[in-house]
Every structure is written in structure tokens, then in C-alpha cells.
């Protein structure tokens, strides 16, 4: 998780980046074998709009 500027415990906005590389399948019995790469990007915007107020 890469925190954005001015982050703290109560405000955790960030950018998440993930990479997965793998191989699936088999060549036995004339089946196929695949190589794959998955790239995942996620954003988390924890701003004042999404915080629950503690006092009325």
C-alpha cells in the first residue's frame, strides 16, 4: 500500500498495486498449457465524506 500525502491512522487513502505471474494447465493427453500475468490496481479514498461522526 502506497500512502498518499498527509496520511495518518484516521485517514488512510492509498494506491494498491499487485502483480501475479503463473502457469496453468498441462500438456498431457493433448491438453493446453497457459502462461499468464495479472496486474491489479486499486484505489482507496478514505476522506471526510466516508467517516462516521462520533458526536452529534
N, C-alpha and C positions, 0 to 999 in steps of 0.2 A: 504494500500500500504506500503510495507516494502522497504525503500530506500537502495540501495547498498552503499558501501564505496565511499567517495568523491563525494556525490551527491550535487547538487545545483539547483538553479532555471533553469539554462540553460542546465543542464544535469540531467534528471530525469529517470534513469534506476531503475527498481524495479521489485518486485515479488508480484503478487496479488493472494490471496487465498480466496475462497468463499465456504461456506457450506450451503446447503438448505435441510431442512427436512420437509416432509409433508405427507399428506394423501389425496388420491383422490378416487372418486367412491362412490358407495352406495350399501348397501345390500338389498334395496327394490327391489321387483319384480325379485328376484333371480339374481341380478347383482353382480359384484365383487367390492371389496374394496381393494385398494393397499396402502401400506406404502412405501415411497421412500426416498432415500438420494442421493443428487447430490453434488459432490465435483468438484470444478473448480479451476484450477491453470493457471495463465497467467504470461508471462514474457514480460517485456518492456525493450528493449535495445536502449536507446537514446544516441548514441555515435556520434563522429565527422563525421562519414560517412553519417549520416542522417540529418545533419544540413545544412540549406541553407546559403550560404556565403552572407554577407552583402555588401562586397566591391569587386570590380574586381581587 
